[in-house]
Structure formats: C-alpha cells, structure tokens
C-alpha cells in the first residue's frame, strides 16, 4: 500500500461522506414518514454509480484505472455508501456462479451486522449504564 493510494481513498471517502450527508439531509427535510428514504436513496444511487463505474472500467480501460478506481469506487462510493461495494461483491459472486456463497453473504451480512450493532449497544450499556 503506497501513500498516494491512501490519499486517493481518503479524498474520495471524504467527498463521498459529505455527499451522503447532503443528500440524506435534503431528503429528510421533505420526508414526513418514519421510512428512511435518505438512506434508501443513497444506497440505490450508490449501486447505480458503482455499476456505471465498473462498466466504464470494463469497456474503456483507462490507463489510470487503478488510481481512478481507488478514488471513485473505494473512496468516493465507499464513503457515499458501503452498500455499493456490498452490491458489487454480490454481483461478482453471482457472476462466478457462486450462488450459495452470495446468499450466505447477503443473509450473513445483514443479520450479523444488525446483531453486531445490538452487541455493541449492549456492551456500552453494560459498561456504562
């Protein structure tokens, strides 16, 4: 891992995080329901943009594809939403014919992430509460 690669990821991640906040905040101002439309929109847009980026790299193969991938896919879209990376991982598993692994990855990621969140809350509550 070189310092320039880290800079690409850091810069892209900072911009992506700011964009996620701005979009989710803008949607929240108009959302009168309890449904998390902001997060939902960010995840869908992130998946769309990740797909567009991966197709661009596959079809055009720019000379700086690695650096641009670090900046845009890992950094910007990773900061915008890790759901886009999750979606790409699922697509790649399915494309390779690893259907069971894809199902286990989807279910495991969702269920275990929620359980990990609950565990983290319980640990803090047990320690400080």
C-alpha positions as CSV (number, residue, x, y, z in Angstrom):
1,X,0.0,0.0,0.0
2,X,1.5,3.3,-1.0
3,X,0.8,6.8,0.4
4,X,-0.7,8.0,-2.9
5,X,-3.2,5.2,-2.9
6,X,-4.2,6.2,0.7
7,X,-4.6,9.8,-0.4
8,X,-6.9,8.8,-3.3
9,X,-9.1,6.7,-0.9
10,X,-9.1,9.4,1.8
11,X,-10.0,12.2,-0.5
12,X,-12.7,10.2,-2.3
13,X,-14.1,9.0,1.0
14,X,-14.3,12.5,2.5
15,X,-16.2,13.8,-0.6
16,X,-18.5,10.7,-0.6
17,X,-19.3,11.1,3.0
18,X,-20.2,14.7,2.6
19,X,-22.4,13.9,-0.4
20,X,-24.2,11.1,1.5
21,X,-24.9,13.6,4.4
22,X,-26.1,16.3,2.0
23,X,-28.4,14.0,0.0
24,X,-29.8,12.3,3.1
25,X,-30.4,15.6,4.8
26,X,-32.1,17.1,1.8
27,X,-34.5,14.1,1.6
28,X,-35.1,14.2,5.3
29,X,-36.4,17.7,5.1
30,X,-39.3,16.5,2.9
31,X,-39.8,13.1,4.5
32,X,-42.8,13.1,6.8
33,X,-42.8,9.3,7.4
34,X,-40.6,7.1,9.5
35,X,-39.2,5.3,6.5
36,X,-35.5,6.1,6.0
37,X,-35.9,7.4,2.4
38,X,-32.5,9.2,2.6
39,X,-30.5,6.0,3.3
40,X,-32.6,4.1,0.8
41,X,-31.9,6.7,-1.9
42,X,-28.2,6.8,-1.1
43,X,-27.9,3.0,-1.3
44,X,-29.8,2.8,-4.7
45,X,-27.8,5.7,-6.1
46,X,-24.5,4.2,-4.9
47,X,-25.3,0.9,-6.5
48,X,-26.2,2.7,-9.8
49,X,-23.0,4.7,-9.7
50,X,-20.9,1.6,-8.8
51,X,-22.4,-0.3,-11.8
52,X,-21.7,2.6,-14.1
53,X,-18.1,2.9,-12.9
54,X,-17.4,-0.8,-13.2
55,X,-18.8,-0.9,-16.7
56,X,-16.8,2.2,-17.6
57,X,-13.6,0.5,-16.5
58,X,-14.5,-2.8,-18.2
59,X,-15.3,-1.1,-21.5
60,X,-12.9,1.8,-21.7
61,X,-10.0,0.5,-19.6
62,X,-8.4,3.9,-18.9
63,X,-4.7,4.0,-18.3
64,X,-5.2,5.2,-14.8
65,X,-8.0,2.7,-14.0
66,X,-6.3,1.6,-10.7
67,X,-5.9,5.1,-9.3
68,X,-9.4,6.2,-10.5
69,X,-10.9,3.0,-9.0
70,X,-9.3,3.9,-5.7
71,X,-10.6,7.5,-5.9
72,X,-14.1,6.8,-7.2
73,X,-15.1,3.3,-6.2
74,X,-13.2,2.6,-3.0
75,X,-13.1,6.3,-1.8
76,X,-16.0,8.3,-3.1
77,X,-18.6,5.5,-3.4
78,X,-17.2,3.8,-0.3
79,X,-17.6,7.0,1.6
80,X,-21.0,7.6,0.0
81,X,-22.3,4.1,0.8
82,X,-20.6,0.8,1.5
83,X,-23.8,-0.7,0.2
84,X,-22.4,-0.1,-3.3
85,X,-19.4,-2.2,-2.5
86,X,-21.7,-4.9,-1.0
87,X,-23.8,-4.9,-4.2
88,X,-20.7,-5.3,-6.3
89,X,-19.4,-8.2,-4.2
90,X,-22.8,-9.9,-4.6
91,X,-22.8,-9.4,-8.3
92,X,-19.3,-10.8,-8.6
93,X,-20.2,-13.9,-6.6
94,X,-23.3,-14.5,-8.8
95,X,-21.3,-13.8,-12.0
96,X,-18.8,-16.5,-10.9
97,X,-21.7,-18.9,-10.3
98,X,-21.2,-18.9,-6.5
99,X,-24.9,-18.6,-5.8
100,X,-24.9,-20.2,-2.3
101,X,-22.0,-18.0,-1.2
102,X,-23.9,-15.0,-2.5
103,X,-27.0,-15.9,-0.5
104,X,-24.9,-16.6,2.6
105,X,-23.0,-13.3,2.1
106,X,-26.3,-11.4,1.8
107,X,-28.0,-13.0,4.8
108,X,-24.9,-13.1,6.9
109,X,-24.0,-9.5,6.2
110,X,-27.5,-8.2,7.1
111,X,-28.3,-10.4,10.0
112,X,-24.8,-10.4,11.6
113,X,-24.4,-6.6,11.1
114,X,-27.6,-6.0,13.0
115,X,-26.6,-8.4,15.7
116,X,-23.2,-6.8,15.9
117,X,-24.9,-3.4,16.3
118,X,-27.0,-4.8,19.1
119,X,-24.0,-6.4,20.8
120,X,-22.1,-3.1,20.6
121,X,-25.1,-1.3,22.2
122,X,-25.3,-4.0,24.9
123,X,-21.6,-3.8,25.7
124,X,-21.7,0.0,26.2
125,X,-24.9,-0.3,28.2
126,X,-23.3,-3.0,30.4
127,X,-20.1,-0.9,30.8
128,X,-21.6,2.5,31.4
129,X,-25.3,2.1,32.0
